[in-house]
Amino acid sequence: MPPSLSIITATYNAESDLPNLIASLVAQTDADFEWVVADGNSTDRTLELIDRAKSQLRTVKVDSRPDFGIYDAYNRAIKLASGDYYVVVGADDVLFPEAVANYKRACAETGADLVTACYYAGDQLIAGIRQPAWEWLWGMHAYVTGHAVGLAIRRDLHKEVGAYSRYFLLVADQFFILQAIRQGARVVFRDFIAGRYSPQGTSSCNKLGCIVELYRIKVKLGHSLLLSTLVMLCRVIKNWSRIQEQRR
């Protein structure tokens, strides 16, 4: 029996983005999946749009309440989900029609803890793992293409590794995935394009915060303090104009 799949989305006042995501879910060639939405108590038409989607999708689960940010929402959604694996898809992301079928096939064939695939980040195709695969430089991208859209995660992995940490508000996915790898999680890369990720998410809007959090994660995981500091400084310099623009 093939593994079951949950699509997990965190929303907050996302009525302008959701129609495209919902259309991409309705267009899946394999309709046997559940859509699990953790909403942050939206005040616009977000919940109305999700409710309408129930007539078009096989299973839709919604939990709406105030939360502590996107990873708190993911943790709620994971508890509500029933799939053997889950894929995080943002409210402003889309999946390509074969995504669910391809992920389910790859999970069934490999039994891997993490199945990672290609995806578009905006117009840029992310077509593989960063090379050389140096964790000290790339973080989780030394093992997976990305978190949202480009990764199917075995849901029970959270029982072994833990939930997404509240101590990292911007890149808790990095901490979770790197912890899972260190505890022996098996990763498989499959060469299909899962969808399109919007690079305008929370982490993208706070570049300096992401750089600092990733530095803290590397130090916490035991990477060289000196090397991690040098990498952080290089990233600050490289992204200086963007950081200055976000401060305005």
Secondary structure as the mmCIF struct_conf table of DSSP 4:
data_model
#
loop_
_struct_conf.conf_type_id
_struct_conf.id
_struct_conf.beg_label_comp_id
_struct_conf.beg_label_asym_id
_struct_conf.beg_label_seq_id
_struct_conf.end_label_comp_id
_struct_conf.end_label_asym_id
_struct_conf.end_label_seq_id
HELX_LH_PP_P HELX_LH_PP_P1 PRO A 2 SER A 4
STRN STRN1 LEU A 5 THR A 11
BEND BEND1 TYR A 12 ASN A 13
TURN_TY1_P TURN_TY1_P1 GLU A 15 ASP A 17
HELX_RH_AL_P HELX_RH_AL_P1 LEU A 18 VAL A 26
TURN_TY1_P TURN_TY1_P2 ALA A 27 ALA A 27
BEND BEND2 THR A 29 THR A 29
STRN STRN2 GLU A 34 ASP A 39
BEND BEND3 ASP A 44 ARG A 45
HELX_RH_AL_P HELX_RH_AL_P2 THR A 46 ALA A 53
TURN_TY1_P TURN_TY1_P3 LYS A 54 GLN A 56
BEND BEND4 LEU A 57 ARG A 58
STRN STRN3 THR A 59 SER A 64
BEND BEND5 PHE A 68 GLY A 69
HELX_RH_AL_P HELX_RH_AL_P3 ILE A 70 LEU A 80
BEND BEND6 ASP A 84 ASP A 84
STRN STRN4 TYR A 85 VAL A 88
TURN_TY1_P TURN_TY1_P4 ALA A 91 ASP A 92
STRN STRN5 VAL A 94 LEU A 95
TURN_TY1_P TURN_TY1_P5 PRO A 97 GLU A 98
HELX_RH_AL_P HELX_RH_AL_P4 ALA A 99 THR A 110
BEND BEND7 ASP A 113 ASP A 113
STRN STRN6 LEU A 114 ALA A 121
TURN_TY1_P TURN_TY1_P6 GLY A 122 ASP A 123
STRN STRN7 GLN A 124 ILE A 126
BEND BEND8 GLY A 128 GLY A 128
BEND BEND9 GLN A 131 PRO A 132
HELX_RH_AL_P HELX_RH_AL_P5 GLU A 135 TRP A 138
HELX_RH_3T_P HELX_RH_3T_P1 GLY A 139 ALA A 142
TURN_TY1_P TURN_TY1_P7 TYR A 143 TYR A 143
BEND BEND10 THR A 145 THR A 145
BEND BEND11 HIS A 147 GLY A 150
STRN STRN8 LEU A 151 ARG A 154
TURN_TY1_P TURN_TY1_P8 ARG A 155 ASP A 156
HELX_RH_AL_P HELX_RH_AL_P6 LEU A 157 VAL A 161
BEND BEND12 ALA A 163 ALA A 163
HELX_LH_PP_P HELX_LH_PP_P2 TYR A 164 SER A 165
TURN_TY1_P TURN_TY1_P9 ARG A 166 TYR A 167
TURN_TY1_P TURN_TY1_P10 LEU A 169 VAL A 171
HELX_RH_AL_P HELX_RH_AL_P7 ALA A 172 ARG A 182
TURN_TY1_P TURN_TY1_P11 GLN A 183 GLY A 184
STRN STRN9 VAL A 187 TYR A 197
TURN_TY1_P TURN_TY1_P12 PRO A 199 GLN A 200
BEND BEND13 GLY A 201 GLY A 201
TURN_TY1_P TURN_TY1_P13 THR A 202 CYS A 205
HELX_RH_AL_P HELX_RH_AL_P8 LYS A 207 LYS A 220
TURN_TY1_P TURN_TY1_P14 LEU A 221 GLY A 222
HELX_RH_AL_P HELX_RH_AL_P9 LEU A 225 LYS A 238
TURN_TY1_P TURN_TY1_P15 ASN A 239 ASN A 239
HELX_RH_AL_P HELX_RH_AL_P10 TRP A 240 ARG A 247
#
